[in-house]
Amino acid sequence: MLDRLDDALRRRPDRPAVLTSTRGGAPRVRATCGELAGLADGYAAALHARGLRAGDTVGVAVRPGPRALAVLLALWRLGLRGAVLDPGAGPDVLRARLALARPSLVLADAAAQAAAGWARPLARRAALALPDLGALGCPVATVGPRLPWCAPALERGARRAGLPAAGAAPVGDDADAVVVFTSGTTSQPRAVVHTRASLAAGMESVETLFSGAGRAAGEASRRPVLGGTFFVLVPALTRGAPVALPARSARVLARQLHRLRPADTYLTPPRLREALGAGARFHGRVWTGSAPASAELLSRVREAGAAQAWGVYALTELFPAAAVEAREKAAFEGPGDLVGAPLPGVRAEPDADGQLLLSGPSARHRYLGEEPDPWVRTGDRARLDAAGRIVLEGRTKDMVLRRAENIYPGLYEPSLHVPGVELAVLVGVPAGGGPEAAGDERLVAVVQPRRGTDLPRLRAALSGPLHRMGTARPDAVLFARVPLAGRSRKPDRTAAAALAAARLEGSR
């Protein structure tokens, strides 16, 4: 699909490609198709002139947008492997990841370098803590405009002699394309390796999913799309639809949605909640993933104007794996979290311990430094219902042990999302009570009400779902804001457990 994207950009160079918005929400062209293609050509020529060749690794610390997409196209054209570096991971983690990936060059925009240098005090306020990129043991080049004390800029206007032609891949489909770090420690970082084939298959799956959900044909298929991930940018631009990067402010995002009226919108669940809180109205189809999306949240999106609201179950190791529309999810009455039927080409089955295993063309090839494995071990407990749909029952590592009973929070959390609940998690806190209770936990529901919700009425609405939990009924229900963590802003269960423990201790 990246080859098709390159061709699409060149065929209609004057067409808007990437949009941003004014504070009033009006669309503003950030880059045309021709500008994107030109950036990719320039980056490819510069990297080739530096002596980088197929199979070499390039670290990428560039914010999502036209330059990051142009870097991806340049790496693809040269057969280079891109290692995605998260500036927010912290200096120790970043050093460990670089030691594992061993890039020949790091490409960083000025903001990333400034956060590591002269602007470090300001960056700390934004929870960024970068090492000095110039002291990482490999060359650094600046992508885009330079700021004071940045590394030299990646050369523009480099000679193109010997540069592989666009669409003429210098490597096969089984060659590594991208490395994405997901977990691990500073001593043992872990990274997913996608080949060119699996990366392309994932993008094709997204396009098939969009098409299968009833996208209109012709000009309607080229209506703007709102979203910032590569898996949204690439399929949309390939079919000729401009992509708008979501505004950071929830209020501006609400105005942006009103003015743009996108055919498809992709926002994470936290961003959806922020947009709804700002009074946003949606249009066309809305997609969400990267964190749990309750039936109640998807229903609120439909009530706010969306024709369809989809939850996408995806992992860095396999994107996307399954999808479910709001109405189907709301109609599900069994225990657990329905995430939908496996998408075409995806094979799903639980292992002997109930952990969900996935495989398919878009599955990662391996973890960096490890042997290939056709099965992705998701870490999610799950079952397949009578219709073959995936029903999640919680993370295996989130199990709570109470009075010798294993309780998996994900099996019961969906029932807590009654109207008026913004977010809810079940966590375990030490039970106390002496040596005989060692290892035992109390089960606590941490419930975040929506703004303006009447708490006594909400407590009454929760009484039914709590009663139906049977022996898994929580020992306490706390109304509090659920802590979030990471770039995807998933619920931080460790922080939520600490919050619950402190609140319970303070109430004694």
Backbone hydrogen bonds, N-H to C=O, Kabsch-Sander energy under -0.5 kcal/mol:
donor,donor_aa,acceptor,acceptor_aa,energy
5,L,1,M,-2.6
6,D,2,L,-2.2
7,D,3,D,-1.9
8,A,4,R,-2.5
9,L,5,L,-2.5
10,R,6,D,-1.5
11,R,7,D,-1.8
12,R,8,A,-1.2
15,R,12,R,-1.5
17,A,31,A,-2.4
18,V,31,A,-2.1
19,L,243,V,-2.9
20,T,28,R,-3.0
22,T,26,A,-2.3
25,G,22,T,-2.1
28,R,20,T,-2.5
30,R,18,V,-2.9
31,A,18,V,-1.8
33,C,15,R,-2.6
34,G,13,P,-2.8
36,L,32,T,-2.1
37,A,33,C,-2.4
38,G,34,G,-2.4
39,L,35,E,-2.4
40,A,36,L,-2.5
41,D,37,A,-2.4
42,G,38,G,-2.4
43,Y,39,L,-2.7
44,A,40,A,-2.5
45,A,41,D,-2.5
46,A,42,G,-2.2
47,L,43,Y,-2.6
48,H,44,A,-2.3
49,A,45,A,-2.4
50,R,46,A,-1.3
51,G,48,H,-1.6
52,L,47,L,-1.9
55,G,79,G,-2.4
56,D,53,R,-2.4
58,V,81,R,-3.0
59,G,105,L,-2.8
60,V,83,A,-2.7
61,A,59,G,-0.5
61,A,107,L,-3.3
68,A,63,R,-0.6
69,L,65,G,-2.2
70,A,66,P,-2.6
71,V,67,R,-2.4
72,L,68,A,-2.1
73,L,69,L,-2.2
74,A,70,A,-2.2
75,L,71,V,-2.7
76,W,72,L,-2.4
77,R,73,L,-2.3
78,L,74,A,-1.8
79,G,75,L,-0.9
79,G,76,W,-0.6
80,L,75,L,-2.4
81,R,56,D,-3.2
82,G,80,L,-0.5
82,G,177,A,-2.2
83,A,58,V,-2.6
84,V,82,G,-0.7
84,V,179,V,-2.7
85,L,60,V,-2.8
86,D,84,V,-0.5
89,A,86,D,-1.9
90,G,87,P,-0.7
94,L,90,G,-2.5
95,R,91,P,-2.4
96,A,92,D,-2.0
97,R,93,V,-2.3
98,L,94,L,-2.3
99,A,95,R,-2.1
100,L,96,A,-1.5
101,A,97,R,-2.7
102,R,98,L,-2.8
104,S,57,T,-3.0
105,L,57,T,-0.8
106,V,139,P,-2.3
107,L,59,G,-3.3
108,A,106,V,-0.5
108,A,141,A,-2.3
109,D,61,A,-1.8
110,A,143,V,-0.5
113,Q,109,D,-1.6
114,A,110,A,-2.8
115,A,111,A,-2.2
116,A,112,A,-0.8
117,G,113,Q,-0.7
117,G,114,A,-0.9
119,A,114,A,-2.1
120,R,117,G,-1.9
123,A,119,A,-2.4
124,R,120,R,-2.3
125,R,121,P,-0.9
126,A,122,L,-0.8
126,A,123,A,-0.9
127,A,124,R,-1.7
128,L,123,A,-2.6
129,A,87,P,-0.6
133,L,131,P,-0.7
135,A,132,D,-2.2
136,L,133,L,-1.0
141,A,106,V,-2.6
142,T,152,P,-2.6
143,V,108,A,-1.9
144,G,142,T,-0.5
150,C,147,L,-1.7
154,L,142,T,-2.9
163,L,160,R,-1.8
168,A,165,A,-2.1
169,A,167,G,-1.0
175,A,172,G,-1.7
177,A,194,H,-3.0
178,V,194,H,-1.8
179,V,82,G,-3.1
180,V,192,V,-2.5
181,F,84,V,-0.7
182,T,190,R,-1.8
183,S,190,R,-1.0
185,T,188,Q,-1.1
190,R,183,S,-2.1
192,V,180,V,-3.2
193,V,366,R,-2.7
194,H,178,V,-2.5
194,H,192,V,-0.6
196,R,175,A,-2.3
197,A,173,D,-2.2
199,L,195,T,-2.4
200,A,196,R,-2.0
201,A,197,A,-2.3
202,G,198,S,-2.1
203,M,199,L,-1.8
204,E,200,A,-2.4
205,S,201,A,-2.2
206,V,202,G,-1.8
207,E,203,M,-2.1
208,T,204,E,-2.6
209,L,205,S,-2.6
210,F,206,V,-2.6
211,S,207,E,-2.4
212,G,208,T,-3.1
213,A,209,L,-1.2
214,G,211,S,-1.6
215,R,210,F,-0.8
215,R,211,S,-0.6
220,A,217,A,-1.0
221,S,218,G,-1.1
222,R,219,E,-1.9
223,R,220,A,-1.5
225,V,242,P,-2.4
226,L,264,D,-2.6
227,G,225,V,-0.6
227,G,244,A,-2.3
232,V,229,T,-1.5
233,L,229,T,-3.0
234,V,230,F,-2.5
236,A,232,V,-1.7
237,L,233,L,-2.7
238,T,234,V,-2.1
239,R,235,P,-1.5
240,G,237,L,-1.0
241,A,236,A,-2.6
243,V,17,A,-3.1
244,A,225,V,-3.3
245,L,19,L,-2.8
253,L,249,S,-2.7
254,A,250,A,-2.2
255,R,251,R,-1.8
256,Q,252,V,-2.8
257,L,253,L,-2.5
258,H,254,A,-1.7
259,R,255,R,-2.5
260,L,256,Q,-2.8
261,R,257,L,-2.1
263,A,224,P,-2.5
264,D,224,P,-0.8
265,T,285,R,-2.1
266,Y,226,L,-3.1
267,L,265,T,-0.5
267,L,287,W,-2.0
272,L,268,T,-2.4
273,R,269,P,-2.5
274,E,270,P,-2.1
275,A,271,R,-2.6
276,L,272,L,-2.8
277,G,273,R,-2.3
278,A,274,E,-1.3
279,G,276,L,-1.7
280,A,275,A,-2.5
282,F,304,A,-2.6
285,R,263,A,-2.5
286,V,308,Q,-2.2
287,W,265,T,-3.5
288,T,310,W,-1.9
298,L,294,S,-2.2
299,S,295,A,-2.3
300,R,296,E,-1.9
301,V,297,L,-1.8
302,R,298,L,-1.9
303,E,299,S,-2.5
304,A,300,R,-1.2
305,G,302,R,-1.8
306,A,301,V,-1.7
307,A,284,G,-2.8
308,Q,284,G,-1.3
310,W,286,V,-3.3
311,G,324,V,-2.9
312,V,288,T,-3.2
312,V,310,W,-0.5
313,Y,311,G,-0.5
313,Y,322,A,-2.7
314,A,312,V,-0.7
315,L,318,L,-2.4
318,L,315,L,-0.6
319,F,362,S,-0.6
321,A,313,Y,-2.7
322,A,313,Y,-1.7
323,A,341,A,-0.8
324,V,311,G,-2.2
326,A,309,A,-2.3
329,K,325,E,-2.4
330,A,326,A,-2.8
331,A,327,R,-1.5
332,F,328,E,-0.6
332,F,329,K,-1.0
336,G,411,L,-1.9
337,D,392,L,-2.5
338,L,336,G,-0.6
339,V,390,I,-2.5
340,G,390,I,-0.8
341,A,323,A,-0.5
343,L,321,A,-2.6
346,V,343,L,-2.6
347,R,359,S,-2.9
349,E,357,L,-2.0
351,D,355,Q,-2.5
354,G,351,D,-1.9
356,L,380,D,-3.4
357,L,349,E,-2.3
358,L,376,V,-1.8
359,S,347,R,-1.8
363,A,360,G,-1.8
364,R,317,E,-2.7
365,H,193,V,-2.2
366,R,193,V,-1.2
368,L,191,A,-2.5
370,E,367,Y,-2.7
373,D,365,H,-1.2
376,V,358,L,-3.5
377,R,375,W,-0.6
378,T,356,L,-2.1
378,T,376,V,-0.9
381,R,394,G,-3.5
382,A,354,G,-2.4
383,R,391,V,-2.0
385,D,389,R,-2.2
388,G,385,D,-2.3
390,I,340,G,-2.9
391,V,383,R,-2.6
392,L,337,D,-2.8
392,L,390,I,-0.5
393,E,381,R,-3.2
394,G,381,R,-0.6
396,T,379,G,-2.7
398,D,395,R,-1.3
399,M,396,T,-1.0
400,V,407,I,-3.1
402,R,400,V,-0.7
402,R,405,E,-2.5
405,E,402,R,-1.9
407,I,400,V,-2.9
407,I,405,E,-0.6
411,L,393,E,-1.0
411,L,408,Y,-2.0
412,Y,409,P,-1.9
413,E,409,P,-2.4
415,S,412,Y,-1.1
416,L,412,Y,-0.5
416,L,413,E,-1.8
417,H,413,E,-0.5
417,H,414,P,-1.3
418,V,416,L,-2.1
421,V,418,V,-2.2
422,E,420,G,-0.5
422,E,448,Q,-3.1
423,L,448,Q,-1.4
425,V,446,V,-2.0
427,V,444,V,-2.6
429,V,442,R,-2.2
431,A,440,D,-2.1
437,A,434,G,-1.6
438,A,435,P,-1.7
440,D,437,A,-2.4
441,E,401,L,-1.8
442,R,429,V,-3.4
444,V,427,V,-3.0
444,V,442,R,-0.6
445,A,476,A,-2.8
446,V,425,V,-2.8
446,V,444,V,-0.6
447,V,445,A,-0.7
447,V,478,L,-3.3
448,Q,423,L,-3.5
450,R,420,G,-3.0
453,T,450,R,-2.0
455,L,453,T,-0.6
458,L,454,D,-2.2
459,R,455,L,-2.9
460,A,456,P,-1.8
461,A,457,R,-2.0
462,L,458,L,-1.7
463,S,459,R,-0.7
463,S,460,A,-0.7
464,G,460,A,-0.6
466,L,462,L,-2.5
467,H,463,S,-2.1
468,R,464,G,-2.1
469,M,465,P,-0.5
469,M,466,L,-1.0
470,G,467,H,-1.5
472,A,469,M,-2.1
473,R,470,G,-1.7
475,D,443,L,-2.9
476,A,443,L,-1.1
478,L,445,A,-3.3
480,A,447,V,-2.1
480,A,478,L,-0.7
485,A,490,K,-2.3
489,R,486,G,-0.8
490,K,485,A,-1.5
492,D,483,P,-2.8
493,R,491,P,-1.0
496,A,492,D,-2.4
497,A,493,R,-2.6
498,A,494,T,-2.1
499,L,495,A,-2.5
500,A,496,A,-2.5
501,A,497,A,-2.7
502,A,498,A,-2.3
503,R,499,L,-2.5
504,L,500,A,-2.6
505,E,501,A,-2.4
506,G,502,A,-2.3
507,S,503,R,-1.1
508,R,505,E,-1.0
